[in-house]
Amino acid sequence: MRDVEFIVNPKKIAPGKGASLGDFGPEEAVRVRTYHRSFPEYSPTPLLKLPALAHHLGLGGVFVKDESKRFGLNAFKVLGGAYAIGRILAERLGTSIDKISSDDLRSAEVKKKLGGLTFATATDGNHGRGVAWTAQRLGQKAVVYMPKGSAPIRAANIRATGAECHITDLNYDDAVRLANAQAKENGWIMVQDTAWEGYEDIPRWIMQGYMTLAIESLDQLRENGVERPTHLFLQAGVGSFAGAVLGFFAATLTDGCPVTTIVEPRQAACIFKSLKAADGKPHNVSGDLNTIMAGLACGEPSSISWKVLRDHATASVSCSDHLAADGMRILGSPLPGDPPVVSGESGAVTCGVLEWIMASEAGAETRKTLGLDSNSRVLLISTEGDTSPEIYRDIVWRGMLGGF
């Protein structure tokens, strides 16, 4: 059953008002990308054009940013962890991130000044792998905690970087609390991609790190003759990714921010629940948060990203896992002439939702509300590849939904 619930954001405000977008402006995005470019593994990930899918859906264009190619880690999350750790180390060295590179940070001189540091985090897999990879590259250590039900291959990929990794019997939000408690007890540095009262600088730096993919996307669209996307679909867990990308576009395209829809799994739709409450406050979702979209199985909105999404998102969707599976198959087995995209459960859900809106009778009203038509140019971000290959095959080959 393709279960979709759609709402228009009742708190969306006029451009230039509301939550400050200064942290996500174009100048900051350039600064972030410059730092990422200092890593030898850096190259822009592909922006793929899907003209056959666009024609099939009655759209002017569909573009997919393929983050499975990011730093060889099969997901975008490393952008946030790498930038945040860079900022942390730069501050400890008494310098600016503008004046330091990854080569500087891995030097013997810096190691002598800072000594050995340990970075701690909680993750469903991709963020923790990015933190662990960065720590390894910069000659430091990492300890990672994962929620119950995490795929063993994701833990194995984290341990392959030399990091310590534990799969807990907790849900994601409780795993975050465990990691934070352990960091305080052991003198580690918490590098978490969600914010709460008293812990906002590092999550903000992580969000800013994600802007590299946003500024790349805008540059690549313009290389394809598209000045700006008219519509943007962004998946959300705690909302840090969605808030960063929407924040960049809202701050950069002040005269025409894309119509932006936030997409979440039904079982963990904390942003949807918060927008639906229409009181301007974030609201949590509790329980086991069972969904195939492991990267989005988060029940508590980040305090920083929530303000951006509340003020600038156009609409919100809560959907069943079937839509993520649909998106994986649509991208992995494309219409003739379109390139294939290997997109994982969290990466493909926006494609599944877009297809439901454009192709189903049930989506007609949503289609009209969002103004999606033959003039629309839609940008999707495939945030991960097949980070759990066995789950990917079960869904794409066998039509399974992992028991959910």
N, C-alpha and C positions, 0 to 999 in steps of 0.2 A: 504494500500500500504506500503510495507516494503522498505522505502526510506533510502538508505545508501550511504554516500559519504566517500571515503577512500583516504588518502594520506600518502605517506612515508615522514617522517620528513627530510627535506633537510638540516637541521642544526645540525643533530646528529653528535657528535664528538667521537673521540677515548676515551676509558675508561681512567680515571685518569686525563683528561684535562677538561677545561671549568669551569662551575660554581663549587664553592667549595662545597664538600660533607661532610666537617668536622662536620657540625651541625647534620648530619644524620648517622654518623658512628655507628658501633656496640657497642662501649663503651658508647656512649650517649644513645643508646637504652636500654642498661642494667640499666643505671641510672634512666631512665624514668620508666621502668617496676618495679624497686625496690620501687619507690615512689607509684605507683599504687597499688602495693601489700600491702601497709600499710592501704588501705581501707578494712574494714571487708567485703565489698560486692565483693571484687575482686576474680575472678577465670578466668582462660583462657577460651575463647570462643571455641566452637567445630570447628575442621577442618573436614569436611565431605568428604568422598571419594564417587564418583559417577561412579563406573565401568561400569554400563549398559549404561549410557549416553556417556561415553568415547568410548565404543565399537560401539555404534550406530553412533557416529560422526567420527569414524576412528582415534581416538586419543589414545595415550598411557596411559593417565590418566587425569581426571578432578577432581579438589579439590575445595571445596567451604568453605571459612571461614565464619561462621554464627555469625554475630555481633548482631543479635537480642537478644542474651543472655548476652549482656554487662551490668553489674551493675543493671540488672532489668529494664533498660530504653529503650530496644528495638532498640538500635542504638549505633554505635561506637563513636559518637561525644563527649560524656562525657569524653573520654580519653584526648582530647585536652583541653577542658575547665578546667578540674580538675588539669591537670599539670600546665597550665598557671597560674591559681589562686594560686597554691602552690608556684610557682616561685615568683609571685608578693608578697605574704605574707612573704616568706623567705627573700627576699630583704629588705622589710620593717623592718624585725627583725634583719637585719645585719648578716644573716647566710646563709649557703648553703642548697640547696634542698637535698643534700646528708645527711644532719645532722638533718633532720626534717621529721616527719611523719604526717599523717592525724590526729592522736590522739593529737599530739603536737599542731597542728593548731586549733583544736577545744577546746583547754583547756581554762580555765578561766584566766590563767596567760597571754596567748597570747591575748585574748580578751581585757584584761585590758591594755596591752601595745599598741595595735593597735586601740582600740575603734571600733565603728561601721562603716563598709565600705559598699558601694553599688557598685555592678558590673553591667555595662550596655552592651547590645549587640543587634544586629539585627539577625534575623534567619527565616528560613522557618519552624522551629520547633525543629529539633533534637539538633542542637548546643545550642540554647537558653535553651532547657530543661536541657542539661548537665551543663551549667553555673548556672542555677537556682538551680539545685539539689546540686551542689557543694557548692554554697553559703549557702544553707540551712544546709548542713551537717557541715559546718565550722562556723555556727552561724553568718552569714553575710546576706546581702540583695542583691536582683537582680531586675533590670528593663529591660524588653525585648520588642523589637519592631519587628513586623512581616509584611511582604509585603501583598498587597491586594490579595485576593483569598486564603489566608492561611486557612487550615482546622480548624474549631472551636475546634475539639477534641485535636489538637496539642496545641492550646492556653490554653485549659482547663487543659491539663497535666502540662503545665508550671505553671499555677496559683495554681495547687495542691501542689506545693513546697513552696507556700507562696510568690512567686514572683509577681511583678506587670507586666502585659502583655497587650500590645496594638496591635491590628490588624490595620494597616494603610491603606491608599488608594494609597500607593506608590509601585513601583517595588522594587526588593531586593536591588539593589545598592543604590537607593535613601533612602531606609529604613536604610541602614548602615550610610549614611550621617546624617540622622535625629538622630540616636542613638548617633553618635559621637558629634553632636552639643549639645544634651541634657546632655551628660556626661561632656563636658567642662563647660556648664552653671551651672550645679549643683554640680560639684566637685566629680562626680562619676568616676569609673575606667572602661575604655572601654576594653572589652575582645572580640575582633573580630577575626574571622578566615580568614581574608584576610588582606593583607599588602598594604601600599602605602607609598610614600615618607614621611619620618619622623615618621612613625608608623610601625616598623618592629620587635621589640623585642618580644612583646606579641604574634603576629601571628606566629613568629618562634617557640616560646614555645608551642603554640597550635599544630603546625605541628609536633614538636618533640613528643608531647603526643601521636600522632597517631602511633608512631613507636612501641608501645607495641603490637599492633595487628600484625605488620610485623615480629617482632622477635618471637612472639608466632607461627606464621605461619611457619617460617623456621624451628623452633624446631620441630613442629608437622609433617611437611613433612619428616624430617629426621627420626622421630619415625616410619613413614610409609615406610621407606626404600628409600625415594626419597631425594637425596643429595641437589637438588635445582630444582626449576621450570624452564622449558625451555621457557615458555611463561606466560606473566602476562597481564591481562586486568584490567584497572583501570578507574573508572568513575570520571568525573571532573565537578565541578561547577566553583569556582574561581581557583581550582587546588591545594588547600592546602593538601587535603588527597592524591591525586595522587602524588604530589611532595614529600611528606613525605615518602610514601611507596616505590616509585621508588628510592628516595634518599637513603633509607636504603639498598635496594638490590644492587644498583650501588656501594655504599661505602663498602658493606660487601662482595659481590661476584665480586671482581675486575677482576677476570680471566674468568668471564662468567655471566654477568648480563643478566637476562631474556629478551627476545624479548618483549618489552612492548608497548601495544596499549592503547591510551587514548580514552575514549568513552564519548560523550556528546549528549544531545538532540539537534536536528537540530535548534530549535528556540533560543538556548542559547549557541551556540558553539564558545565561545570566544577563547578557546585554539586552536581549529581546525582553526579558522580564523587567529589566530596569526602565527601558524606554516605554513599555506598555503601562507601567505604573504612573508615568507622566507626572511625577513629583520632583523630578530633577535629581533624584538620589539613586545611587547604585543599590541593587538588590541581589542577594546571593541565591544560588540554587544548591541544595544539599543532596546527600545520598551518594551512591556509588558512581553516578555519572556514566553509566554503561553506554558506549557508542563505539562504532568502528573508527570514528574520527578521533584517535587517541590524542592528537595534537590540539584538539579543541575541547577536550574533556576537562573543563575548568569551571568551577561554580562561583567564583568570586571576582568581579571586575577589578581591574587595576585602577587605582584612584586617579592616576594621571590620564590614562587613555579614556576613561569614562567621560571626562569633561569634554574632550575633543569629539567623541562620538555623540554625546548628548547634544552638542551645539551644532554639529555639522553633517551628521549622517541624515540622509533623506528618508530611509526606510530600514526595516529589519525583518529578517526571515528566520523562523524556527522550522527545521525540517527533519524528516526521518532519515535513517541511514541509507535507505534505498536511493535517495538523491545523490549521495556521495558515490555509491556503486554505479549509478547511471553515468555520472560524470567520468569516472575512471574508464568505463567501457567506450564512451563517446570519444574521449581523447586518445585512448589506446588503439582504437580501431576506427580511424577517421573515414569520412567520406572521400571518394576519389579526388586526388589533387591536393588534399590537405596533409600536412606532415603529422606523423604520430607523436603523441606526448605521453610518456610514462609518468603518470601522476598518481600519487598515493591518496589514501582515504581523505585526509584533510586538505590535500592540494586540489582535488577535483570537484569538491562539493559545489563550488560556485558555478561550474559548467553544468552540473546536473540541475541546479536550480534555474539557471538561465534557460536551458532546454525546456523544462517544465513550464516556465512562464510563457515562452514563445510558442510552444507546440501543443499544449494541452488546453482543452476547453475550460478546465478549472482555473487556468492561469490567465484567462482573458482580462479579467478586471484588474489584476495586478499589472499586466502588460500595459493597459490603458493608463493606469495611475502613474506608472514610471515613465510613460512617454516613449516606450520602446517601439521603433518602427524602422523603415528602410533608410532613414537618415541617421540612425544611431550607430555609433562606433564604440564598441564595448571592450573594456580591458579587464582581463582576468589574470590572477596571479596563481600559478601552480606552485605552491609553496614547498612541495616535497615530491621526490620520486618514489620508487618502491622501497621505502626505508624498512619495511617488513616484507621481504619478498614472498614468503609463504602466504601471508594474508592477502597480498596483492594477487597472487595466482588463484587463491580460493575464490576471491571476488570476481576477478576478470575472466578466469577460465571456467570456473565451476558454478558461478552465480550464488555463492554462499555469502552470508553476512556475519560470520564469526559467532553465531549464537545470539546476536543482538536483534 
